Amino acid sequence: MRRFLLSAALLAFASSSASAEEPILGKWRAPGGGIVEVTNCGGAYCATVVSGRHKGKTAGRMNGSEGTYEGTVTDPRDDRSYSGRAAVDGDVLKLKGCALKVLCKTQTWTRA
């Protein structure tokens, strides 16, 4: 009986951990007012503009976990991609994209 309870407790813990969502997932409001949705895509997190002037365009692809991510940030205005980082703190997503690792821009998005 003791073994059964221990196994059941471990199984419950493992399944609750596996189903925990990454904080980057969801919809975010960009500074220009458009909404960007971040979803799972092939082992990474893909950002797509879902409202506003650039609806349907990609906004980047990131890898990482627990609120810290790296990958590419894409400017939907000109479809150029940059090396990027993202960090989630509650309902705030801070993005940084750099060209040549010296010309960097940052943006702060809020959860929509």
N, C-alpha and C positions, 0 to 999 in steps of 0.2 A: 504494500500500500504506500509506504514511504517513497519507494522508487517511482511509483506511478505519479504521485503528487509532485515530486521533483521534476520528472520528465514533462508533466503538464505545465508547470511553472516556467521551465526553460523554453518550451515551445511557444507559450504566450508571449514571453519577453522577446524572443527572436522575431516573431511575426509582427509585433508592434514596432520594433526597430526597423525592420525592412520596409514597413509601409510609411514611415515618417518621410514627409516631403522635404525636399531641399528648399531653403528659404528664397532662392532666386526664382522659383516657379511662380507663375501667375501673371497678372496684368500690372503694368507700370505706366505712369504718366510721365512723358518726356517733357523737358522745358518748353518746347514749342506747342504743347497741348495735345499732341498725338498720343495714342495708347499703343504700347508695345507689349506683346504677350511672349513670355518665355515658357517653352515646353521642352519635354524630353525629346531627344532625336538621336538615335543611334549611339547611345552611350554618352552623349553630351547634352548641352542645353542650348537650344536655338531661339533666337529672338526675332520676331516678325512684327512689323507695324500693322496693327489691326484697325486703326482709325486715323483720320487726318489726311493731309495732302499726299503722303507717301504710303498709303495703305497698300499692303501686299508685298512690300519690299522687306528684305532681310535687314536686321540691325546687328547681327553678329552670331557667334557661336563660341561657347565657353565650356571648359571642363573644370571640375573642382568639386568641393563639398563643404558643408557646414558654414556657408556664408562667404567663402573666399574662392574666387574663380579666375582663370586665365584663359586667353584664347584670342579671338579676333573681334574687333568692333568695326561694324560697317556703317558708314555715313550714307543713309538712304538718299540724300540729296544728289550725290554723285557716284554712288555705288563703290566708293573706294574703301578698302579694308585696311585696318591698322592693328598692330600688336596691342592687346588690351588686357586690362584687369578689371575685376568687379568685386565689390564687397557689399554685403547686405547687413544692415544694422536695423532690425525691427522693420519699419515700413519705409526705409530709405535704402536706395540702391545707388552706390557711388561708382561711376565708370571712369576709367582713364584709358585713353587711346593715344599711342605714340607712333610717329613716323620717324624712322631712323634713330629711335630711342632718345631723341633730344627734343623733338618738336611734339609736345604733348598737350592734350586738351582734356579737361575733366567735365563731367556732367553729373548732376544729382537728379535721380528720378524718385518719385513717390509712388507707393502702392495705390493702384486705381480701384 
